[in-house]
Amino acid sequence: MLPRLLSGYCLLVCLFLLAPIFVVVAASLNAGAFLTFPPQGLSLRWYVTFFENEVFMRAIRTSLWVALVATVVSGAIGTAAAVYAVQFAGRLKDAVRLAMLAPLLLPEVLTAIALLFFVYAVGIGTSTMTGMLAGHVLITLPFVFINVSAALESFDPAWDLAARSLGAGRLARFRRIMLPLIKSGVIAGCLFAFVVSFDTFTISFLLKGVGMSTLPIQLFDYLRTNFTPEAAAVSSVSVALTVAVVLVTEKLLGLKIHRF
């Protein structure tokens, strides 16, 4: 009886979490001229309108590029920080961990405002995309750090010692011993980083360069003056892109948990 109750409870929780997505997808298929639910007939006209809208297409390309760069940079920095915290930090381990997780502890709007003051103070301003990229890297670093740190907890230092005794240098030991064993943590962290960067709004809104808009910002601007199902179509495509990235990564690289 208890397993059935738990299964039913889990099913209800999943339905509750997925319900907004189902509503948005259904609204995007609305044949009417206004964003309503349930839809007034079914049609793909708003998807056609969306893909013919160059403003939204440019925003998608910007979001993908920013998310990709932020993922690569935060992946490299977060992995290095996790290795240092777990293996070399010693008494400073807790301090390093707290510093890396700080962006998760602060409200995103406060982080964005602080970064805005910083980029103006150093002379960057918002004339380029540098400030926004720095913000995206900052808020995605904790996700890489957490996942890689978790993977490193199962790494036995004896393996590194054995490779060192065989003459392997530090870079060779990391590339051939440690990295393959913590691959699942690195991939998972980078996936989280990409999704968070692609969907973040506050950081992008305050730090975006002049004339640059990511998809969340462009959707926000659109909804201020329009209330058509095209907004739901944009949201549906955004969700589909995120899911596609996860599925393709899992298919090509694999997210299997290594058991030692």
LODRENFI-489893 format. One record per residue: residue number from 1; x, y, z of N, C-alpha, C, O in turn. Coordinates in pm, whole numbers, plus 50000, padded with zeros to 5 digits. Example, Ala and Ser with C-alpha at 12.3 -4.5 7.8 and 13.67 -1.06 7.14 Angstrom:
BEGIN
(1; (51319; 49431; 50780); (51230; 49550; 50780); (51320; 49670; 50780); (51424; 49668; 50846)),
(2; (51285; 49775; 50708); (51367; 49894; 50714); (51290; 50003; 50787); (51341; 50114; 50804)),
***
This chain:
BEGIN
(1; (50083; 49878; 50000); (50000; 50000; 50000); (50086; 50127; 50000); (50061; 50221; 49925)),
(2; (50190; 50126; 50087); (50277; 50243; 50098); (50350; 50273; 49967); (50356; 50390; 49927)),
(3; (50406; 50171; 49897); (50471; 50201; 49769); (50376; 50267; 49668); (50417; 50356; 49594)),
(4; (50250; 50224; 49667); (50154; 50284; 49575); (50126; 50430; 49611); (50114; 50515; 49524)),
(5; (50115; 50457; 49741); (50092; 50594; 49784); (50211; 50683; 49747); (50193; 50796; 49702)),
(6; (50332; 50631; 49767); (50451; 50709; 49730); (50459; 50732; 49580); (50495; 50841; 49536)),
(7; (50424; 50629; 49503); (50424; 50644; 49357); (50322; 50748; 49313); (50350; 50831; 49226)),
(8; (50203; 50742; 49373); (50100; 50841; 49340); (50142; 50981; 49378); (50116; 51077; 49305)),
(9; (50206; 50994; 49494); (50253; 51125; 49539); (50359; 51180; 49443); (50355; 51297; 49405)),
(10; (50454; 51096; 49404); (50558; 51139; 49309); (50498; 51179; 49175); (50543; 51275; 49113)),
(11; (50396; 51104; 49131); (50330; 51137; 49005); (50262; 51273; 49014); (50270; 51353; 48920)),
(12; (50196; 51300; 49125); (50130; 51429; 49143); (50231; 51544; 49145); (50206; 51651; 49088)),
(13; (50344; 51522; 49210); (50448; 51626; 49214); (50501; 51654; 49074); (50519; 51769; 49036)),
(14; (50527; 51548; 48998); (50576; 51565; 48861); (50475; 51638; 48774); (50511; 51726; 48696)),
(15; (50347; 51602; 48788); (50243; 51670; 48711); (50234; 51817; 48749); (50215; 51903; 48663)),
(16; (50247; 51845; 48878); (50243; 51984; 48924); (50359; 52065; 48865); (50340; 52180; 48825)),
(17; (50479; 52005; 48859); (50595; 52075; 48806); (50588; 52093; 48655); (50636; 52193; 48601)),
(18; (50529; 51995; 48586); (50523; 52001; 48440); (50401; 52074; 48386); (50395; 52108; 48268)),
(19; (50302; 52098; 48474); (50179; 52160; 48428); (50201; 52295; 48359); (50142; 52318; 48253)),
(20; (50285; 52386; 48413); (50307; 52513; 48342); (50361; 52495; 48200); (50325; 52570; 48109)),
(21; (50448; 52396; 48182); (50504; 52372; 48049); (50395; 52325; 47955); (50388; 52370; 47840)),
(22; (50309; 52234; 48002); (50200; 52187; 47918); (50107; 52301; 47879); (50061; 52308; 47765)),
(23; (50079; 52390; 47973); (49992; 52504; 47944); (50054; 52595; 47839); (49985; 52641; 47747)),
(24; (50184; 52623; 47852); (50252; 52711; 47757); (50254; 52649; 47618); (50228; 52717; 47519)),
(25; (50284; 52519; 47609); (50287; 52452; 47479); (50148; 52452; 47415); (50133; 52477; 47296)),
(26; (50045; 52425; 47496); (49909; 52427; 47443); (49870; 52567; 47397); (49806; 52582; 47293)),
(27; (49909; 52669; 47473); (49877; 52806; 47434); (49948; 52848; 47307); (49897; 52929; 47230)),
(28; (50067; 52791; 47284); (50141; 52826; 47162); (50075; 52772; 47036); (50102; 52820; 46926)),
(29; (49989; 52672; 47052); (49918; 52614; 46938); (49783; 52680; 46915); (49702; 52633; 46834)),
(30; (49759; 52789; 46985); (49631; 52859; 46974); (49614; 52919; 46835); (49704; 52986; 46784)),
(31; (49498; 52895; 46775); (49470; 52951; 46643); (49419; 53093; 46651); (49410; 53163; 46550)),
(32; (49383; 53139; 46774); (49331; 53273; 46791); (49439; 53379; 46790); (49557; 53349; 46774)),
(33; (49397; 53504; 46808); (49489; 53617; 46800); (49542; 53658; 46936); (49630; 53743; 46943)),
(34; (49491; 53599; 47044); (49533; 53637; 47178); (49581; 53515; 47255); (49540; 53401; 47228)),
(35; (49667; 53541; 47352); (49724; 53435; 47434); (49621; 53392; 47538); (49604; 53458; 47640)),
(36; (49554; 53281; 47512); (49451; 53230; 47602); (49468; 53080; 47621); (49531; 53011; 47540)),
(37; (49410; 53032; 47729); (49407; 52888; 47756); (49272; 52854; 47816); (49225; 52922; 47908)),
(38; (49207; 52747; 47765); (49250; 52655; 47659); (49250; 52723; 47521); (49181; 52822; 47500)),
(39; (49328; 52668; 47428); (49341; 52730; 47296); (49211; 52727; 47218); (49131; 52634; 47230)),
(40; (49192; 52830; 47137); (49075; 52839; 47049); (49110; 52780; 46913); (49134; 52853; 46817)),
(41; (49113; 52648; 46907); (49156; 52582; 46785); (49306; 52558; 46786); (49377; 52618; 46867)),
(42; (49354; 52472; 46699); (49496; 52437; 46693); (49557; 52486; 46564); (49499; 52470; 46456)),
(43; (49675; 52545; 46573); (49743; 52597; 46456); (49890; 52616; 46488); (49927; 52638; 46604)),
(44; (49974; 52608; 46385); (50118; 52633; 46399); (50155; 52772; 46348); (50273; 52801; 46328)),
(45; (50057; 52858; 46328); (50082; 52989; 46267); (50177; 53074; 46350); (50256; 53152; 46296)),
(46; (50170; 53060; 46483); (50254; 53145; 46566); (50399; 53096; 46570); (50490; 53175; 46596)),
(47; (50420; 52968; 46545); (50557; 52919; 46530); (50618; 52972; 46400); (50735; 53009; 46397)),
(48; (50537; 52975; 46294); (50584; 53031; 46168); (50618; 53179; 46186); (50721; 53226; 46138)),
(49; (50531; 53251; 46254); (50555; 53393; 46280); (50683; 53413; 46361); (50761; 53505; 46334)),
(50; (50703; 53327; 46459); (50821; 53337; 46543); (50949; 53314; 46463); (51043; 53393; 46474)),
(51; (50954; 53209; 46382); (51075; 53178; 46306); (51100; 53280; 46195); (51212; 53288; 46143)),
(52; (51000; 53356; 46158); (51020; 53462; 46059); (51054; 53595; 46123); (51079; 53693; 46053)),
(53; (51054; 53600; 46256); (51084; 53722; 46329); (51235; 53730; 46354); (51287; 53659; 46439)),
(54; (51304; 53814; 46280); (51448; 53823; 46288); (51496; 53872; 46424); (51605; 53838; 46469)),
(55; (51413; 53953; 46491); (51451; 54004; 46623); (51465; 53888; 46722); (51562; 53881; 46797)),
(56; (51368; 53797; 46721); (51374; 53681; 46810); (51486; 53586; 46768); (51553; 53528; 46854)),
(57; (51507; 53569; 46640); (51614; 53481; 46594); (51751; 53534; 46637); (51839; 53457; 46677)),
(58; (51768; 53664; 46629); (51894; 53723; 46674); (51911; 53707; 46824); (52021; 53684; 46873)),
(59; (51801; 53719; 46898); (51807; 53701; 47044); (51844; 53558; 47080); (51919; 53535; 47175)),
(60; (51791; 53460; 47006); (51826; 53320; 47032); (51974; 53296; 47006); (52041; 53230; 47086)),
(61; (52025; 53350; 46896); (52167; 53333; 46865); (52254; 53396; 46974); (52357; 53340; 47012)),
(62; (52213; 53512; 47023); (52288; 53577; 47131); (52286; 53493; 47257); (52389; 53477; 47323)),
(63; (52169; 53441; 47292); (52157; 53359; 47413); (52243; 53233; 47403); (52311; 53197; 47499)),
(64; (52240; 53168; 47289); (52319; 53046; 47271); (52469; 53076; 47279); (52545; 53001; 47341)),
(65; (52511; 53186; 47217); (52654; 53221; 47217); (52700; 53255; 47358); (52805; 53208; 47402)),
(66; (52623; 53337; 47428); (52659; 53376; 47565); (52662; 53253; 47656); (52754; 53237; 47736)),
(67; (52560; 53167; 47644); (52555; 53047; 47728); (52672; 52955; 47700); (52729; 52896; 47793)),
(68; (52710; 52942; 47573); (52822; 52855; 47538); (52953; 52908; 47594); (53030; 52832; 47654)),
(69; (52979; 53037; 47577); (53103; 53096; 47628); (53106; 53087; 47781); (53209; 53051; 47839)),
(70; (52994; 53121; 47845); (52989; 53116; 47991); (53011; 52973; 48042); (53076; 52954; 48145)),
(71; (52957; 52875; 47971); (52974; 52736; 48012); (53120; 52691; 48002); (53172; 52625; 48092)),
(72; (53185; 52729; 47893); (53326; 52691; 47875); (53413; 52755; 47983); (53497; 52688; 48044)),
(73; (53393; 52884; 48006); (53476; 52954; 48105); (53447; 52905; 48246); (53540; 52874; 48321)),
(74; (53320; 52897; 48283); (53287; 52850; 48418); (53324; 52704; 48437); (53358; 52662; 48548)),
(75; (53318; 52624; 48328); (53359; 52485; 48337); (53506; 52472; 48371); (53544; 52390; 48455)),
(76; (53590; 52553; 48306); (53734; 52549; 48332); (53766; 52601; 48472); (53842; 52538; 48546)),
(77; (53709; 52716; 48508); (53739; 52774; 48639); (53679; 52690; 48752); (53745; 52665; 48853)),
(78; (53554; 52646; 48734); (53489; 52567; 48838); (53557; 52434; 48862); (53567; 52389; 48977)),
(79; (53604; 52370; 48755); (53675; 52243; 48771); (53807; 52263; 48844); (53842; 52186; 48933)),
(80; (53882; 52366; 48805); (54009; 52395; 48871); (53987; 52428; 49019); (54063; 52384; 49105)),
(81; (53884; 52506; 49048); (53855; 52543; 49187); (53815; 52421; 49269); (53853; 52409; 49386)),
(82; (53739; 52330; 49209); (53697; 52209; 49281); (53817; 52120; 49312); (53827; 52065; 49422)),
(83; (53906; 52105; 49214); (54026; 52024; 49237); (54110; 52084; 49349); (54160; 52012; 49435)),
(84; (54125; 52216; 49347); (54204; 52281; 49452); (54138; 52265; 49589); (54205; 52234; 49688)),
(85; (54005; 52286; 49594); (53934; 52279; 49722); (53940; 52140; 49782); (53958; 52125; 49903)),
(86; (53925; 52038; 49700); (53919; 51901; 49752); (54057; 51846; 49785); (54073; 51775; 49884)),
(87; (54159; 51878; 49703); (54288; 51812; 49719); (54398; 51898; 49779); (54492; 51845; 49840)),
(88; (54389; 52030; 49764); (54503; 52113; 49804); (54470; 52223; 49904); (54562; 52281; 49962)),
(89; (54344; 52253; 49926); (54309; 52370; 50008); (54338; 52348; 50156); (54369; 52444; 50227)),
(90; (54329; 52225; 50204); (54355; 52199; 50345); (54257; 52272; 50436); (54136; 52254; 50424)),
(91; (54309; 52354; 50527); (54224; 52428; 50619); (54141; 52534; 50549); (54040; 52580; 50604)),
(92; (54181; 52574; 50430); (54107; 52676; 50357); (53992; 52618; 50276); (53925; 52691; 50202)),
(93; (53969; 52488; 50289); (53867; 52423; 50207); (53729; 52486; 50225); (53661; 52514; 50127)),
(94; (53688; 52508; 50349); (53557; 52566; 50375); (53547; 52708; 50322); (53443; 52749; 50270)),
(95; (53656; 52784; 50335); (53655; 52922; 50286); (53642; 52925; 50134); (53567; 53006; 50080)),
(96; (53716; 52837; 50065); (53706; 52830; 49919); (53566; 52788; 49876); (53509; 52843; 49782)),
(97; (53512; 52689; 49945); (53378; 52642; 49912); (53274; 52754; 49931); (53186; 52772; 49847)),
(98; (53286; 52827; 50040); (53192; 52937; 50065); (53204; 53046; 49959); (53104; 53101; 49915)),
(99; (53328; 53076; 49919); (53348; 53179; 49817); (53289; 53136; 49683); (53230; 53219; 49613)),
(100; (53303; 53010; 49647); (53251; 52962; 49520); (53098; 52953; 49520); (53035; 52968; 49415)),
(101; (53040; 52930; 49636); (52894; 52917; 49645); (52825; 53049; 49676); (52702; 53055; 49680)),
(102; (52901; 53154; 49698); (52843; 53283; 49735); (52739; 53335; 49635); (52637; 53389; 49678)),
(103; (52760; 53320; 49504); (52657; 53368; 49410); (52521; 53301; 49428); (52419; 53359; 49389)),
(104; (52518; 53181; 49486); (52390; 53115; 49511); (52324; 53168; 49638); (52202; 53158; 49653)),
(105; (52403; 53224; 49729); (52350; 53271; 49856); (52291; 53411; 49845); (52201; 53446; 49922)),
(106; (52339; 53490; 49751); (52292; 53627; 49735); (52179; 53632; 49633); (52180; 53555; 49537)),
(107; (52083; 53722; 49652); (51980; 53741; 49548); (52045; 53784; 49417); (52140; 53863; 49416)),
(108; (51995; 53732; 49307); (52057; 53759; 49178); (52056; 53907; 49144); (52149; 53957; 49081)),
(109; (51952; 53978; 49186); (51945; 54121; 49153); (52055; 54198; 49224); (52108; 54294; 49167)),
(110; (52091; 54160; 49348); (52200; 54227; 49417); (52334; 54199; 49349); (52419; 54287; 49337)),
(111; (52351; 54076; 49305); (52473; 54041; 49232); (52483; 54122; 49103); (52591; 54171; 49068)),
(112; (52371; 54135; 49033); (52370; 54209; 48908); (52401; 54357; 48930); (52476; 54417; 48853)),
(113; (52344; 54416; 49035); (52370; 54557; 49063); (52516; 54579; 49101); (52579; 54675; 49056)),
(114; (52571; 54489; 49183); (52712; 54501; 49220); (52803; 54490; 49098); (52899; 54565; 49085)),
(115; (52772; 54397; 49009); (52850; 54383; 48887); (52837; 54505; 48797); (52932; 54545; 48732)),
(116; (52717; 54563; 48795); (52697; 54683; 48713); (52786; 54797; 48761); (52848; 54866; 48680)),
(117; (52792; 54817; 48894); (52882; 54919; 48949); (53028; 54886; 48917); (53108; 54974; 48886)),
(118; (53061; 54757; 48924); (53199; 54716; 48902); (53244; 54741; 48758); (53352; 54795; 48735)),
(119; (53161; 54703; 48661); (53202; 54718; 48521); (53215; 54864; 48483); (53298; 54899; 48399)),
(120; (53134; 54950; 48543); (53149; 55094; 48518); (53274; 55148; 48587); (53341; 55236; 48535)),
(121; (53303; 55094; 48706); (53421; 55141; 48779); (53550; 55108; 48707); (53645; 55186; 48711)),
(122; (53555; 54992; 48641); (53677; 54952; 48570); (53679; 55001; 48425); (53774; 54974; 48352)),
(123; (53574; 55073; 48385); (53573; 55133; 48253); (53517; 55047; 48142); (53531; 55081; 48024)),
(124; (53453; 54935; 48178); (53396; 54849; 48074); (53260; 54901; 48030); (53231; 54908; 47910)),
(125; (53177; 54939; 48127); (53043; 54986; 48096); (52960; 54879; 48030); (52986; 54760; 48048)),
(126; (52860; 54920; 47955); (52775; 54825; 47883); (52786; 54845; 47732); (52693; 54814; 47658)),
(127; (52899; 54897; 47688); (52918; 54917; 47545); (52954; 54786; 47475); (52942; 54776; 47353)),
(128; (52997; 54686; 47551); (53030; 54555; 47496); (52956; 54448; 47575); (52879; 54478; 47667)),
(129; (52980; 54322; 47537); (52915; 54211; 47603); (53001; 54155; 47717); (52963; 54056; 47779)),
(130; (53114; 54217; 47745); (53205; 54165; 47845); (53142; 54158; 47983); (53156; 54058; 48053)),
(131; (53071; 54265; 48022); (53008; 54267; 48153); (52905; 54157; 48170); (52899; 54091; 48274)),
(132; (52822; 54137; 48066); (52720; 54033; 48074); (52783; 53895; 48081); (52736; 53809; 48155)),
(133; (52888; 53873; 48004); (52957; 53744; 48009); (53016; 53718; 48148); (53010; 53607; 48199)),
(134; (53073; 53823; 48207); (53129; 53808; 48342); (53019; 53771; 48441); (53040; 53686; 48528)),
(135; (52902; 53832; 48428); (52791; 53800; 48516); (52742; 53657; 48498); (52712; 53589; 48596)),
(136; (52734; 53612; 48373); (52689; 53475; 48348); (52789; 53374; 48402); (52750; 53271; 48456)),
(137; (52917; 53403; 48387); (53019; 53312; 48442); (53007; 53307; 48594); (53018; 53200; 48653)),
(138; (52985; 53421; 48656); (52977; 53427; 48802); (52861; 53343; 48856); (52878; 53271; 48954)),
(139; (52743; 53353; 48794); (52628; 53282; 48849); (52625; 53134; 48810); (52552; 53056; 48870)),
(140; (52706; 53095; 48712); (52709; 52953; 48674); (52824; 52877; 48739); (52823; 52754; 48741)),
(141; (52922; 52947; 48792); (53036; 52881; 48856); (52995; 52785; 48968); (53048; 52674; 48974)),
(142; (52902; 52823; 49058); (52868; 52732; 49167); (52817; 52596; 49121); (52843; 52495; 49188)),
(143; (52746; 52591; 49009); (52690; 52465; 48963); (52799; 52370; 48915); (52793; 52249; 48938)),
(144; (52899; 52425; 48847); (53014; 52342; 48806); (53092; 52298; 48929); (53129; 52181; 48941)),
(145; (53117; 52390; 49020); (53195; 52359; 49139); (53130; 52249; 49222); (53198; 52157; 49266)),
(146; (52999; 52258; 49244); (52929; 52159; 49326); (52938; 52020; 49263); (52970; 51923; 49332)),
(147; (52910; 52010; 49134); (52909; 51879; 49069); (53048; 51817; 49060); (53064; 51698; 49083)),
(148; (53148; 51898; 49028); (53284; 51844; 49018); (53336; 51806; 49157); (53405; 51705; 49171)),
(149; (53304; 51885; 49258); (53346; 51852; 49395); (53286; 51720; 49440); (53354; 51639; 49504)),
(150; (53159; 51698; 49406); (53094; 51572; 49442); (53162; 51454; 49373); (53180; 51348; 49433)),
(151; (53200; 51473; 49247); (53268; 51365; 49174); (53407; 51339; 49231); (53453; 51225; 49233)),
(152; (53474; 51444; 49278); (53609; 51429; 49331); (53612; 51359; 49466); (53715; 51304; 49505)),
(153; (53501; 51361; 49538); (53498; 51296; 49669); (53524; 51145; 49659); (53570; 51083; 49754)),
(154; (53493; 51088; 49542); (53516; 50944; 49524); (53649; 50915; 49456); (53679; 50799; 49424)),
(155; (53729; 51019; 49432); (53859; 50999; 49369); (53962; 50961; 49474); (53983; 51034; 49571)),
(156; (54026; 50848; 49454); (54126; 50797; 49549); (54263; 50859; 49517); (54314; 50838; 49406)),
(157; (54323; 50933; 49609); (54455; 50992; 49584); (54563; 50889; 49553); (54668; 50924; 49498)),
(158; (54538; 50764; 49587); (54638; 50660; 49558); (54656; 50643; 49408); (54766; 50609; 49363)),
(159; (54552; 50665; 49330); (54564; 50654; 49184); (54658; 50761; 49131); (54740; 50734; 49043)),
(160; (54648; 50881; 49183); (54738; 50988; 49142); (54880; 50957; 49185); (54975; 50983; 49111)),
(161; (54895; 50902; 49305); (55028; 50867; 49355); (55091; 50757; 49269); (55211; 50760; 49242)),
(162; (55010; 50660; 49227); (55062; 50553; 49143); (55108; 50607; 49008); (55214; 50567; 48958)),
(163; (55030; 50698; 48948); (55069; 50757; 48821); (55196; 50840; 48835); (55281; 50841; 48745)),
(164; (55210; 50909; 48949); (55331; 50988; 48973); (55453; 50898; 48986); (55561; 50931; 48939)),
(165; (55434; 50783; 49050); (55548; 50692; 49067); (55593; 50633; 48934); (55707; 50589; 48922)),
(166; (55504; 50633; 48835); (55538; 50583; 48702); (55593; 50691; 48610); (55621; 50666; 48493)),
(167; (55610; 50812; 48665); (55675; 50919; 48589); (55580; 51014; 48520); (55624; 51098; 48441)),
(168; (55451; 51003; 48546); (55355; 51092; 48480); (55361; 51231; 48543); (55364; 51246; 48665)),
(169; (55363; 51334; 48456); (55363; 51471; 48504); (55226; 51512; 48556); (55129; 51437; 48544)),
(170; (55219; 51634; 48613); (55092; 51679; 48672); (54983; 51691; 48567); (54869; 51649; 48590)),
(171; (55014; 51749; 48452); (54915; 51764; 48346); (54871; 51629; 48292); (54753; 51607; 48266)),
(172; (54967; 51538; 48274); (54933; 51404; 48224); (54846; 51329; 48323); (54754; 51257; 48284)),
(173; (54874; 51345; 48453); (54792; 51277; 48555); (54649; 51330; 48554); (54553; 51254; 48568)),
(174; (54636; 51460; 48537); (54501; 51517; 48534); (54426; 51473; 48409); (54308; 51437; 48416)),
(175; (54495; 51476; 48295); (54427; 51445; 48168); (54395; 51297; 48154); (54290; 51263; 48098)),
(176; (54481; 51209; 48201); (54463; 51066; 48176); (54408; 50989; 48296); (54357; 50878; 48279)),
(177; (54417; 51046; 48415); (54369; 50974; 48535); (54246; 51043; 48594); (54139; 50983; 48604)),
(178; (54264; 51168; 48634); (54155; 51235; 48707); (54038; 51272; 48619); (53923; 51244; 48654)),
(179; (54064; 51336; 48504); (53955; 51387; 48421); (53859; 51278; 48375); (53738; 51298; 48381)),
(180; (53908; 51161; 48328); (53811; 51056; 48290); (53725; 51008; 48405); (53610; 50968; 48385)),
(181; (53780; 51012; 48528); (53705; 50962; 48643); (53602; 51063; 48695); (53502; 51024; 48755)),
(182; (53627; 51191; 48672); (53531; 51292; 48718); (53450; 51349; 48601); (53384; 51452; 48614)),
(183; (53455; 51280; 48487); (53388; 51331; 48367); (53239; 51355; 48390); (53185; 51456; 48344)),
(184; (53174; 51264; 48459); (53031; 51279; 48481); (52999; 51406; 48557); (52902; 51474; 48526)),
(185; (53081; 51440; 48658); (53059; 51562; 48734); (53083; 51687; 48650); (53009; 51784; 48662)),
(186; (53186; 51685; 48566); (53215; 51799; 48479); (53102; 51821; 48380); (53059; 51934; 48359)),
(187; (53054; 51712; 48319); (52946; 51724; 48221); (52818; 51775; 48286); (52752; 51864; 48233)),
(188; (52783; 51718; 48401); (52662; 51761; 48470); (52672; 51908; 48510); (52576; 51983; 48495)),
(189; (52788; 51949; 48562); (52805; 52088; 48599); (52794; 52182; 48481); (52732; 52289; 48492)),
(190; (52852; 52144; 48369); (52845; 52228; 48249); (52702; 52234; 48194); (52660; 52337; 48142)),
(191; (52628; 52125; 48205); (52489; 52126; 48162); (52407; 52224; 48246); (52330; 52304; 48193)),
(192; (52424; 52216; 48377); (52355; 52312; 48464); (52394; 52454; 48429); (52309; 52543; 48424)),
(193; (52523; 52476; 48405); (52571; 52610; 48373); (52507; 52662; 48245); (52467; 52778; 48238)),
(194; (52499; 52577; 48144); (52441; 52619; 48015); (52294; 52656; 48032); (52249; 52760; 47983)),
(195; (52219; 52571; 48101); (52075; 52595; 48119); (52052; 52723; 48199); (51967; 52804; 48162)),
(196; (52127; 52741; 48307); (52110; 52861; 48390); (52146; 52986; 48311); (52074; 53085; 48317)),
(197; (52256; 52982; 48236); (52298; 53097; 48157); (52197; 53129; 48047); (52167; 53246; 48022)),
(198; (52145; 53028; 47982); (52052; 53049; 47872); (51922; 53113; 47921); (51862; 53193; 47849)),
(199; (51879; 53078; 48041); (51748; 53122; 48090); (51754; 53242; 48184); (51649; 53297; 48219)),
(200; (51873; 53285; 48226); (51880; 53392; 48325); (51831; 53524; 48267); (51851; 53553; 48149)),
(201; (51768; 53603; 48352); (51710; 53730; 48306); (51775; 53852; 48372); (51818; 53944; 48304)),
(202; (51781; 53852; 48505); (51824; 53972; 48577); (51965; 54015; 48540); (51989; 54132; 48510)),
(203; (52058; 53920; 48542); (52197; 53951; 48506); (52204; 54008; 48365); (52271; 54108; 48341)),
(204; (52134; 53943; 48272); (52137; 53988; 48132); (52073; 54125; 48117); (52120; 54208; 48040)),
(205; (51964; 54147; 48190); (51890; 54272; 48175); (51973; 54393; 48219); (51969; 54498; 48155)),
(206; (52047; 54379; 48329); (52123; 54491; 48382); (52261; 54506; 48317); (52317; 54616; 48318)),
(207; (52316; 54398; 48262); (52453; 54403; 48211); (52464; 54388; 48060); (52575; 54385; 48007)),
(208; (52353; 54380; 47991); (52359; 54360; 47846); (52423; 54480; 47778); (52412; 54594; 47823)),
(209; (52491; 54450; 47667); (52550; 54556; 47589); (52446; 54635; 47513); (52332; 54592; 47499)),
(210; (52484; 54751; 47464); (52392; 54838; 47391); (52347; 54767; 47263); (52429; 54724; 47182)),
(211; (52216; 54757; 47244); (52162; 54694; 47124); (52164; 54543; 47127); (52132; 54480; 47027)),
(212; (52201; 54483; 47241); (52207; 54337; 47253); (52095; 54289; 47344); (52067; 54350; 47447)),
(213; (52031; 54181; 47306); (51923; 54124; 47387); (51930; 53972; 47380); (51944; 53914; 47273)),
(214; (51921; 53910; 47496); (51908; 53765; 47499); (51760; 53730; 47483); (51675; 53819; 47483)),
(215; (51732; 53603; 47469); (51593; 53562; 47445); (51500; 53599; 47561); (51392; 53652; 47534)),
(216; (51536; 53575; 47689); (51446; 53618; 47797); (51417; 53768; 47796); (51304; 53809; 47822)),
(217; (51518; 53850; 47767); (51497; 53995; 47763); (51405; 54032; 47647); (51314; 54114; 47664)),
(218; (51427; 53974; 47531); (51344; 54005; 47416); (51200; 53962; 47438); (51107; 54031; 47397)),
(219; (51182; 53849; 47503); (51046; 53803; 47535); (50979; 53898; 47633); (50860; 53927; 47620)),
(220; (51054; 53946; 47731); (51000; 54043; 47827); (50957; 54171; 47756); (50848; 54223; 47782)),
(221; (51041; 54223; 47667); (51007; 54344; 47592); (50884; 54321; 47504); (50800; 54411; 47489)),
(222; (50874; 54202; 47447); (50760; 54172; 47360); (50629; 54170; 47439); (50528; 54222; 47392)),
(223; (50631; 54111; 47556); (50509; 54097; 47635); (50461; 54230; 47694); (50346; 54240; 47737)),
(224; (50545; 54330; 47695); (50501; 54459; 47746); (50405; 54529; 47650); (50326; 54613; 47692)),
(225; (50412; 54494; 47522); (50327; 54560; 47423); (50241; 54463; 47344); (50150; 54505; 47272)),
(226; (50268; 54334; 47355); (50192; 54234; 47278); (50150; 54121; 47371); (50217; 54091; 47469)),
(227; (50037; 54060; 47337); (49987; 53948; 47416); (49931; 53842; 47322); (49816; 53800; 47333)),
(228; (50015; 53801; 47228); (49976; 53701; 47129); (50038; 53567; 47163); (50133; 53561; 47242)),
(229; (49988; 53458; 47105); (50046; 53325; 47129); (50191; 53311; 47081); (50255; 53210; 47107)),
(230; (50242; 53412; 47010); (50382; 53405; 46969); (50474; 53399; 47091); (50580; 53335; 47086)),
(231; (50434; 53464; 47200); (50514; 53458; 47323); (50521; 53316; 47376); (50626; 53272; 47422)),
(232; (50409; 53243; 47370); (50409; 53103; 47413); (50493; 53018; 47319); (50559; 52924; 47363)),
(233; (50491; 53050; 47190); (50574; 52976; 47094); (50722; 52997; 47124); (50802; 52904; 47116)),
(234; (50759; 53120; 47158); (50898; 53150; 47195); (50938; 53069; 47318); (51046; 53010; 47322)),
(235; (50851; 53068; 47418); (50880; 52993; 47541); (50893; 52844; 47514); (50980; 52778; 47570)),
(236; (50806; 52791; 47428); (50811; 52648; 47395); (50941; 52612; 47325); (51000; 52508; 47353)),
(237; (50985; 52698; 47233); (51110; 52673; 47162); (51228; 52681; 47259); (51323; 52605; 47249)),
(238; (51221; 52774; 47354); (51327; 52786; 47454); (51338; 52660; 47538); (51448; 52611; 47563)),
(239; (51223; 52607; 47581); (51224; 52482; 47658); (51277; 52367; 47572); (51355; 52284; 47619)),
(240; (51234; 52362; 47447); (51278; 52255; 47356); (51429; 52261; 47334); (51494; 52157; 47330)),
(241; (51485; 52381; 47319); (51629; 52393; 47301); (51705; 52343; 47423); (51806; 52275; 47411)),
(242; (51655; 52378; 47541); (51720; 52334; 47664); (51718; 52181; 47676); (51819; 52120; 47709)),
(243; (51601; 52122; 47650); (51589; 51976; 47656); (51677; 51911; 47551); (51738; 51807; 47577)),
(244; (51683; 51971; 47432); (51766; 51914; 47325); (51913; 51913; 47362); (51983; 51817; 47333)),
(245; (51960; 52019; 47427); (52100; 52025; 47470); (52130; 51912; 47568); (52234; 51846; 47558)),
(246; (52039; 51891; 47662); (52059; 51785; 47761); (52060; 51648; 47695); (52146; 51565; 47724)),
(247; (51965; 51623; 47604); (51955; 51492; 47539); (52074; 51465; 47448); (52127; 51353; 47446)),
(248; (52117; 51566; 47372); (52231; 51547; 47282); (52358; 51522; 47361); (52439; 51435; 47325)),
(249; (52377; 51597; 47470); (52495; 51577; 47553); (52497; 51437; 47614); (52600; 51371; 47616)),
(250; (52381; 51394; 47662); (52372; 51261; 47720); (52399; 51153; 47615); (52461; 51051; 47645)),
(251; (52353; 51177; 47492); (52371; 51078; 47386); (52516; 51070; 47341); (52569; 50961; 47319)),
(252; (52581; 51186; 47329); (52717; 51188; 47275); (52823; 51159; 47381); (52920; 51088; 47354)),
(253; (52806; 51215; 47500); (52910; 51205; 47603); (52874; 51109; 47715); (52961; 51048; 47776)),
(254; (52745; 51096; 47742); (52701; 51007; 47847); (52707; 51072; 47982); (52800; 51148; 48012)),
(255; (52607; 51044; 48065); (52603; 51097; 48200); (52600; 50984; 48301); (52540; 50997; 48408)),
(256; (52665; 50873; 48268); (52666; 50760; 48358); (52750; 50789; 48481); (52858; 50847; 48472)),
(257; (52701; 50749; 48594); (52774; 50768; 48718); (52879; 50657; 48732); (52847; 50538; 48728)),
(258; (53003; 50699; 48746); (53111; 50602; 48765); (53108; 50548; 48907); (53102; 50625; 49003)),
(259; (53113; 50420; 48920); (53113; 50358; 49053); (53252; 50294; 49076); (53304; 50223; 48990)),
(260; (53307; 50320; 49189); (53443; 50274; 49216); (53442; 50170; 49325); (53548; 50118; 49362)),
***
